[in-house]
Amino acid sequence: MSMAVSELRLGPMPGRQQGQGAPVLLVHGALADARMWSAHQSHLAARWNTLAVTLRYFGTEAWPDDGPPFGLATHLDDLVQAIDAWGQGPVHLVAWSYSAHAALYMARHHATRLRSVFVYEPGFPTYLQEPEALARFQADAQLMYGPLAEAVLRGDLAAATRSLMDASGQSPGYFDRQPAERRALQLDNAHTLPRIMSQTPPLPLSATDLAAITLPVCIAQGGDTRPVFGEVASAAARAMPQARHLVVHQATHMWPDEAPQAFCDALEAFWRSAYPSGA
C-alpha cells in the first residue's frame, strides 16, 4: 500500500492527501496550514484516507487581495466546496481552534457531508451562556489577545506570533522552545494575524443549534488549558449531552502539536466508538 503524499487542489484550497480507507479531512487553526498535520497523516495513513487542507489566506502562496473577506463564513464555504470536490463522500472532520467553530456549524447545517466531527478547543463563544463562565472567558481573552493586538498594530508580526504562541502554550518562551519546523510554520503564517484580528463576525451558532446536531461529535479539551479555550469547549459539551466530551489530562491548547500520536489515538478511539462495525 502506498503511503505517498499527493498534492491536491480542492476549490480554492491546496491540500495534502495521504493514505487509504474512510476519508478524514484535517483543518488547522491560526498560525498554521496543511503542513501542521504531516505527522498525524503519517500515523493515520495505514487505515485512513487523510486530506489536510490549507485555508484561504493561510500558507505560503500568494492570495489575491480582491477575494472574499477573511472569516469563518468564507472558510466554511471553502470547506464545503473542498468536500464536494474531493468526491469521497461524507468525511470524518477534524478541526482545531479557529476552524473548529466552522466544523460545528457544518455539523448543524451541512450534516450530509460528514460522518463525524472531532473538534479540539473551539475558539468562539457564541454559545457560551453562563454569566460567570462568560466573564472568565472575557477576562482571559483580554490577557491573551491584548498584547497580540498591540504587536499587530505596530507591525511587529514576529512579536505577535511569539505572543500568541506563548499565550497558547501557557508559558513564557514557549514559542522559542518549540522545534524549529514548528516555529518556521508559525512564522510562515504570521502574515495572517492582521486579517485574524479584523475578521468578519463568527458564524451564528447557539447552544440550541448544538443540541440539535445528530452526528457523532467529540468535543475535546486540555485539562490544564486556559479559560479562553476551556470555557468555550466546556460550554459546547454542556450544550451537547449527546456528544462525547474528552478532557485530556495535563494538556493545554497545544496538545495536537505536542503529541501527534496521542491525538491520533484519540481520533481513532472516537471513530471506533461512533462506528463499531467500521467507519
FENNOR-V489676 format. One record per residue. N is the residue number from 0. RES is the residue in one letter. PHI is phi as a letter, one per 40 degrees, with the letter a starting at -180 (999 if undefined). PSI is psi in whole degrees, 0 to 359 (999 if undefined). NEAR is the number of other ideal C-beta (glycine too) atoms within 8 Angstrom. Layout:
# FENNOR-V489676
n: {N N}
res: {RES RES}
phi: {PHI PHI}
psi: {PSI PSI}
near: {NEAR NEAR}
This chain:
# FENNOR-V489676
n: {0 1 2 3 4 5 6 7 8 9 10 11 12 13 14 15 16 17 18 19 20 21 22 23 24 25 26 27 28 29 30 31 32 33 34 35 36 37 38 39 40 41 42 43 44 45 46 47 48 49 50 51 52 53 54 55 56 57 58 59 60 61 62 63 64 65 66 67 68 69 70 71 72 73 74 75 76 77 78 79 80 81 82 83 84 85 86 87 88 89 90 91 92 93 94 95 96 97 98 99 100 101 102 103 104 105 106 107 108 109 110 111 112 113 114 115 116 117 118 119 120 121 122 123 124 125 126 127 128 129 130 131 132 133 134 135 136 137 138 139 140 141 142 143 144 145 146 147 148 149 150 151 152 153 154 155 156 157 158 159 160 161 162 163 164 165 166 167 168 169 170 171 172 173 174 175 176 177 178 179 180 181 182 183 184 185 186 187 188 189 190 191 192 193 194 195 196 197 198 199 200 201 202 203 204 205 206 207 208 209 210 211 212 213 214 215 216 217 218 219 220 221 222 223 224 225 226 227 228 229 230 231 232 233 234 235 236 237 238 239 240 241 242 243 244 245 246 247 248 249 250 251 252 253 254 255 256 257 258 259 260 261 262 263 264 265 266 267 268 269 270 271 272 273 274 275 276 277 278}
res: {M S M A V S E L R L G P M P G R Q Q G Q G A P V L L V H G A L A D A R M W S A H Q S H L A A R W N T L A V T L R Y F G T E A W P D D G P P F G L A T H L D D L V Q A I D A W G Q G P V H L V A W S Y S A H A A L Y M A R H H A T R L R S V F V Y E P G F P T Y L Q E P E A L A R F Q A D A Q L M Y G P L A E A V L R G D L A A A T R S L M D A S G Q S P G Y F D R Q P A E R R A L Q L D N A H T L P R I M S Q T P P L P L S A T D L A A I T L P V C I A Q G G D T R P V F G E V A S A A A R A M P Q A R H L V V H Q A T H M W P D E A P Q A F C D A L E A F W R S A Y P S G A}
phi: {999 c b c c b c b b b g c b c a b b a h a h c c b b b b c b c f a a d c c c d c c c c c c c c b b c c b b b b c d g c g b c c b c c c c c c c i c c c c c d c c c c c c c c c g c g d b c c b a b g d c c c c c c c c c c b b c c c b c a b b b b f d b b c c b c b c d c c c c c c c c c c c c c c d c c c c c c c c g c c c c c c c c c c c c c c f a d g d d c c c d d c c c c c c c d b c c c c c c c c b c c d c d c a b c c d c c c c b c c b b b b a c c b c c d c b c c c c c c c c c c b c c c c b b b c d g c b c c d d c c b d c c c c c c d c c c c c c c b d c h c}
psi: {129 132 21 151 131 135 125 165 121 105 226 353 135 154 165 119 139 136 180 150 202 143 137 125 122 125 127 173 207 156 40 176 193 333 337 340 8 311 321 317 321 320 324 343 334 339 349 146 100 142 118 127 156 117 152 136 353 175 195 353 160 127 140 145 347 20 183 160 150 129 173 328 316 314 326 311 318 320 319 315 322 317 316 318 327 323 24 3 194 143 156 116 129 126 148 129 246 313 348 329 317 325 317 322 320 322 329 321 349 43 332 344 359 145 319 169 128 118 138 112 70 153 1 128 38 341 13 107 327 125 319 318 320 322 319 320 311 319 317 326 321 318 321 313 345 305 326 314 321 318 321 317 325 4 15 84 333 316 323 319 314 320 314 319 322 321 320 322 354 41 127 134 6 314 313 337 352 159 152 323 328 319 318 319 317 318 327 333 9 332 343 345 319 324 318 319 347 25 166 161 150 157 139 117 114 170 325 320 314 319 337 355 133 349 157 126 140 125 115 147 158 142 337 16 157 161 327 334 316 321 323 314 317 322 320 318 321 324 344 72 341 347 160 139 112 121 118 119 128 21 153 193 338 9 317 324 321 330 69 318 316 322 315 323 319 320 310 324 319 314 322 322 327 328 75 332 6 135 999}
near: {4 3 8 5 7 7 8 10 7 11 8 6 12 11 14 15 11 11 13 6 8 10 15 13 14 14 14 15 11 10 12 11 13 13 9 11 12 9 8 14 15 9 9 14 12 7 7 13 11 15 16 16 14 11 12 12 8 10 9 4 5 3 7 5 4 3 9 5 7 11 10 14 9 13 12 12 9 13 14 11 11 15 10 8 8 12 5 6 5 7 14 16 13 12 16 13 13 11 14 15 15 14 15 16 13 16 14 11 6 8 11 5 10 14 12 15 16 14 16 12 16 14 11 10 9 10 12 11 7 7 5 6 12 12 8 10 14 8 9 12 9 8 8 12 8 8 9 14 9 8 12 13 6 6 5 8 12 8 8 13 14 10 11 13 13 12 12 10 12 10 7 4 7 13 12 7 6 12 5 6 6 10 11 8 13 14 9 9 13 12 6 12 15 9 9 10 9 6 9 8 3 9 11 6 13 8 10 7 12 14 10 7 15 5 10 12 15 14 14 13 16 14 9 7 13 11 9 11 14 12 15 15 14 10 15 15 11 8 10 12 5 7 12 9 8 10 8 12 5 6 12 11 12 9 13 10 8 6 8 10 8 9 12 11 8 13 13 10 8 14 12 9 8 9 10 5 3 5 10}
